[in-house]
């Protein structure tokens, strides 16, 4: 019997069927197991590209959980994870467990809310069963509350029933390489009063979104069907105008307590005409599609608190030109 070298770090097996010439004898099956390829023992966390274990991971100040993939050699090796704070004790705010399985090695870690304004640090320590392998310490930094402008510290999903769509498009005196859309989506409890002083009245939820579309003349302008990506506020508003790109959505700036003209894209809870809670748009996408006369505007965003801001509106859109 000859066999090829096993290129994998896991053992493999197969059968050899032996059929005797004498048909009165039963066929014999021989089970063969080949040892895995000898590979140096190692354990490596799969961190974001360009990140070292010393730089590690950064998590928001809110409570949450995440998964860190790990590469282990050989693949069937045993390993463990523990949490250290300053190299000594387990901190109460961070916990971790590991999954040991070939091609599926992972660390599942969870963190509690940081109620202070000071960032805090702990370490995930990955230890291979082979004592010759040095443990790997992955730094985990949790932000403090002062690092965020949002006041909502949980995931949000909203489904407004009304929309205002204002567009600044090209005309006889304006020729920009884009059109700018301001979409204001809101629930039934809110009304916009522009008869005397422009202001919002009532209570409810509101989503304000700024988008850049392809250049169009205001006489025939349409809200384009595409996925728009959040870019930083300063990037969105940079000069010269030719550097701005259709398909951008404006990230948040400052805080979201301004009801009339908040800077960038914001989710807001409004009570009696005043913003009482808000969540920023630090990253994510806004998608516009159309079916007949109805548009669907949906958003999948992440705030500076690390929380998801999602939702959608489906219905007609009446375009206002500015």
C-alpha positions as CSV (number, residue, x, y, z in Angstrom):
1,X,0.0,0.0,0.0
2,X,1.3,3.4,-0.9
3,X,-0.1,6.7,0.3
4,X,0.5,10.4,-0.5
5,X,1.7,12.8,2.1
6,X,-1.1,14.3,4.2
7,X,-0.9,18.1,3.6
8,X,-3.4,18.9,6.3
9,X,-2.9,19.3,10.1
10,X,-5.8,16.9,10.8
11,X,-5.7,13.1,10.5
12,X,-7.6,11.6,7.6
13,X,-9.0,8.1,7.0
14,X,-10.3,5.8,4.3
15,X,-11.1,2.2,3.5
16,X,-9.3,-0.6,1.5
17,X,-11.7,-3.1,0.1
18,X,-10.2,-6.6,-0.4
19,X,-12.2,-8.9,-2.7
20,X,-11.0,-12.5,-2.7
21,X,-11.0,-14.5,-5.9
22,X,-13.1,-17.2,-4.2
23,X,-16.6,-15.9,-4.4
24,X,-17.6,-18.0,-1.4
25,X,-15.5,-15.7,0.8
26,X,-16.7,-12.4,2.1
27,X,-15.2,-9.1,1.0
28,X,-12.9,-7.6,3.6
29,X,-12.8,-3.9,4.4
30,X,-9.7,-2.4,6.1
31,X,-9.9,0.9,7.8
32,X,-6.8,3.1,7.4
33,X,-6.0,6.3,9.4
34,X,-3.2,8.6,8.3
35,X,-1.5,10.9,10.9
36,X,-1.8,14.6,10.4
37,X,1.0,16.7,8.9
38,X,3.4,17.8,11.6
39,X,3.1,21.5,12.0
40,X,4.6,23.8,14.6
41,X,2.1,24.6,17.4
42,X,0.8,28.2,17.3
43,X,-2.2,30.3,18.2
44,X,-3.0,33.6,16.4
45,X,-6.0,35.9,16.9
46,X,-7.6,37.2,13.6
47,X,-7.6,40.9,14.3
48,X,-8.7,43.7,11.9
49,X,-6.1,44.2,9.1
50,X,-3.0,45.9,10.3
51,X,-3.9,45.6,14.0
52,X,-1.5,44.1,16.5
53,X,-2.5,42.3,19.7
54,X,-0.8,45.2,21.6
55,X,-3.2,47.7,19.8
56,X,-6.0,45.2,20.2
57,X,-9.8,45.8,20.0
58,X,-11.9,48.9,20.8
59,X,-15.5,48.5,22.0
60,X,-18.2,51.1,22.7
61,X,-19.0,52.1,26.2
62,X,-22.4,50.4,25.9
63,X,-23.0,46.7,26.8
64,X,-22.5,44.2,24.0
65,X,-20.8,41.1,22.8
66,X,-18.6,40.1,19.8
67,X,-16.6,37.2,18.4
68,X,-12.9,37.0,17.7
69,X,-11.8,34.3,15.2
70,X,-8.6,32.4,16.2
71,X,-6.2,30.3,14.0
72,X,-4.8,27.3,15.9
73,X,-2.1,24.8,14.8
74,X,-2.5,22.0,14.7
75,X,-6.2,22.4,14.1
76,X,-7.2,19.8,16.6
77,X,-5.1,21.3,19.4
78,X,-6.7,22.4,22.7
79,X,-6.4,25.9,24.0
80,X,-8.1,28.2,26.5
81,X,-8.9,31.9,27.0
82,X,-8.9,34.0,30.2
83,X,-9.4,37.6,31.0
84,X,-6.9,39.8,32.8
85,X,-6.9,43.4,33.9
86,X,-3.4,44.9,34.2
87,X,-2.0,41.4,34.1
88,X,-3.5,40.3,37.5
89,X,-7.2,39.8,38.1
90,X,-10.3,39.2,36.0
91,X,-12.2,42.5,35.5
92,X,-16.0,42.3,36.1
93,X,-16.8,44.2,33.0
94,X,-15.3,41.8,30.5
95,X,-15.9,38.0,30.2
96,X,-14.9,35.5,27.5
97,X,-15.4,31.9,26.5
98,X,-13.8,29.9,23.7
99,X,-15.0,27.4,21.1
100,X,-12.5,24.7,20.3
101,X,-13.3,23.1,16.9
102,X,-11.2,22.6,13.7
103,X,-11.6,25.6,11.4
104,X,-14.0,27.2,13.8
105,X,-11.8,28.3,16.7
106,X,-13.3,31.5,18.2
107,X,-13.4,33.6,21.4
108,X,-16.8,34.9,22.4
109,X,-16.5,38.0,24.6
110,X,-19.0,40.2,26.3
111,X,-18.7,43.6,28.1
112,X,-20.9,45.6,30.4
113,X,-21.7,49.4,30.3
114,X,-18.9,51.7,31.2
115,X,-20.7,54.2,33.4
116,X,-17.6,56.4,33.8
117,X,-16.1,59.0,31.5
118,X,-12.7,57.2,31.5
119,X,-11.9,54.5,29.0
120,X,-10.9,51.1,30.6
121,X,-8.6,48.3,29.5
122,X,-8.4,44.6,29.9
123,X,-6.8,41.7,28.1
124,X,-7.9,38.5,26.4
125,X,-5.2,35.9,27.1
126,X,-5.1,33.0,24.6
127,X,-3.1,30.0,25.8
128,X,-2.2,27.0,23.7
129,X,-2.1,23.5,25.3
130,X,1.5,23.2,24.1
131,X,3.6,24.8,26.8
132,X,6.2,25.8,24.2
133,X,3.8,28.4,22.7
134,X,3.8,31.8,24.3
135,X,0.3,33.0,25.4
136,X,-1.0,35.8,23.3
137,X,-2.5,38.9,25.1
138,X,-5.0,40.9,23.1
139,X,-5.8,44.3,24.5
140,X,-9.5,45.3,24.8
141,X,-10.2,49.0,25.3
142,X,-13.7,50.2,26.2
143,X,-14.5,53.8,25.5
144,X,-15.8,56.2,28.2
145,X,-19.1,58.0,28.0
146,X,-17.6,61.3,27.0
147,X,-16.4,59.8,23.7
148,X,-20.0,59.9,22.2
149,X,-22.6,62.5,21.3
150,X,-25.5,60.1,21.1
151,X,-27.8,59.8,24.2
152,X,-29.4,56.5,23.2
153,X,-27.4,53.5,24.3
154,X,-29.4,50.7,22.7
155,X,-30.3,49.5,19.2
156,X,-33.2,51.4,17.6
157,X,-35.6,50.4,14.9
158,X,-38.1,52.9,13.6
159,X,-40.7,53.0,10.8
160,X,-41.9,56.6,10.1
161,X,-45.1,57.1,8.2
162,X,-44.5,60.6,6.7
163,X,-41.7,62.0,4.6
164,X,-40.5,65.4,3.4
165,X,-38.0,65.3,0.5
166,X,-36.2,68.5,-0.3
167,X,-33.7,68.7,-3.2
168,X,-31.1,71.3,-4.2
169,X,-30.8,70.5,-8.0
170,X,-29.2,72.3,-10.9
171,X,-31.0,75.1,-12.7
172,X,-30.2,78.1,-14.9
173,X,-27.9,79.6,-12.3
174,X,-26.6,76.5,-10.4
175,X,-24.5,73.8,-12.0
176,X,-23.2,71.4,-9.4
177,X,-21.6,67.9,-10.0
178,X,-24.3,66.5,-7.7
179,X,-27.8,67.1,-6.3
180,X,-28.3,67.2,-2.5
181,X,-31.3,65.6,-0.9
182,X,-32.6,66.3,2.6
183,X,-35.0,63.5,3.6
184,X,-37.0,64.1,6.8
185,X,-39.0,61.0,7.9
186,X,-41.3,61.2,10.9
187,X,-44.1,59.5,12.8
188,X,-47.7,60.6,12.9
189,X,-47.3,62.5,16.2
190,X,-45.2,65.2,14.6
191,X,-46.1,68.1,12.4
192,X,-44.1,70.7,10.6
193,X,-45.4,74.2,10.9
194,X,-44.0,76.6,8.4
195,X,-46.8,79.1,8.3
196,X,-45.3,81.6,10.7
197,X,-42.0,80.3,12.2
198,X,-40.6,77.1,10.7
199,X,-40.8,74.6,13.6
200,X,-41.7,71.1,14.6
201,X,-44.6,70.5,16.9
202,X,-45.9,67.5,18.8
203,X,-44.1,64.3,19.8
204,X,-42.7,61.3,18.0
205,X,-39.7,60.0,16.2
206,X,-37.8,61.6,13.3
207,X,-35.0,60.5,11.0
208,X,-33.2,63.2,9.0
209,X,-30.9,62.0,6.2
210,X,-28.6,64.0,3.8
211,X,-27.7,62.4,0.5
212,X,-25.8,63.3,-2.7
213,X,-27.2,62.1,-6.0
214,X,-26.1,62.4,-9.6
215,X,-26.4,65.9,-11.2
216,X,-29.9,66.6,-12.5
217,X,-31.9,69.6,-13.5
218,X,-34.6,70.7,-11.1
219,X,-37.2,70.4,-13.9
220,X,-36.8,66.7,-14.1
221,X,-35.1,65.6,-10.9
222,X,-35.7,62.2,-9.4
223,X,-34.6,60.5,-6.2
224,X,-32.2,57.8,-7.5
225,X,-32.5,54.1,-6.6
226,X,-29.1,53.2,-5.1
227,X,-27.3,52.5,-1.8
228,X,-25.8,55.6,-0.3
229,X,-22.9,55.2,2.1
230,X,-22.2,57.3,5.2
231,X,-19.1,59.4,5.0
232,X,-17.8,61.8,7.7
233,X,-19.5,65.2,7.9
234,X,-16.4,67.2,6.9
235,X,-15.7,64.9,3.9
236,X,-19.3,65.3,2.7
237,X,-19.1,69.1,2.8
238,X,-15.5,69.5,1.6
239,X,-14.4,71.9,-1.1
240,X,-14.1,72.2,-4.0
241,X,-17.6,70.9,-5.0
242,X,-16.1,68.6,-7.6
243,X,-14.6,66.5,-4.9
244,X,-18.0,65.5,-3.6
245,X,-19.4,62.2,-4.9
246,X,-22.9,61.0,-5.7
247,X,-23.8,58.1,-3.5
248,X,-22.6,59.7,-0.3
249,X,-24.7,60.2,2.8
250,X,-23.7,62.7,5.4
251,X,-22.4,61.5,8.8
252,X,-23.3,63.3,12.0
253,X,-21.6,66.2,13.6
254,X,-21.9,67.8,17.1
255,X,-25.0,66.6,18.9
256,X,-28.6,65.9,17.9
257,X,-30.5,68.3,20.1
258,X,-31.1,70.8,17.4
259,X,-34.5,70.1,15.9
260,X,-34.6,72.5,13.0
261,X,-31.3,72.0,11.3
262,X,-29.2,69.2,12.9
263,X,-25.8,68.8,11.3
264,X,-25.8,65.7,9.1
265,X,-27.8,62.5,9.5
266,X,-29.6,61.9,12.9
267,X,-32.3,59.9,14.5
268,X,-34.2,61.9,17.1
269,X,-36.9,61.5,19.7
270,X,-39.0,64.7,19.9
271,X,-41.3,65.6,22.7
272,X,-43.4,68.8,22.6
273,X,-41.3,70.1,19.7
274,X,-37.9,69.5,21.5
275,X,-35.3,66.8,20.9
276,X,-35.0,64.8,24.1
277,X,-32.9,61.8,22.8
278,X,-30.8,61.2,19.7
279,X,-28.5,58.8,17.9
280,X,-25.8,59.7,15.4
281,X,-24.9,58.1,12.1
282,X,-21.2,57.3,12.2
283,X,-21.3,54.5,9.5
284,X,-23.7,52.5,7.5
285,X,-25.9,52.8,4.4
286,X,-29.2,54.2,3.2
287,X,-30.9,52.4,0.4
288,X,-33.5,53.8,-1.9
289,X,-35.7,51.7,-4.2
290,X,-39.0,52.3,-6.1
291,X,-42.0,50.1,-7.0
292,X,-44.6,51.9,-9.1
293,X,-45.3,55.2,-7.4
294,X,-44.0,54.1,-4.0
295,X,-40.5,54.5,-2.7
296,X,-38.8,52.5,0.0
297,X,-36.1,54.3,2.0
298,X,-34.3,52.0,4.4
299,X,-31.3,52.6,6.7
300,X,-28.8,50.4,8.4
301,X,-26.5,52.7,10.5
302,X,-24.3,52.5,13.5
303,X,-24.1,55.3,16.0
304,X,-21.0,56.6,17.9
305,X,-22.3,54.6,20.9
306,X,-21.9,51.4,18.8
307,X,-25.6,50.8,18.6
308,X,-27.6,50.0,15.5
309,X,-30.0,52.5,14.0
310,X,-32.3,50.8,11.5
311,X,-35.7,51.4,9.9
312,X,-37.6,52.0,6.8
313,X,-40.3,54.1,5.1
314,X,-42.5,52.9,2.2
315,X,-44.9,55.2,0.4
316,X,-45.1,58.2,-2.1
317,X,-42.6,61.0,-2.0
318,X,-43.5,64.6,-3.0
319,X,-40.3,66.5,-4.0
320,X,-39.8,70.0,-2.8
321,X,-37.2,72.1,-4.7
322,X,-35.0,74.7,-3.0
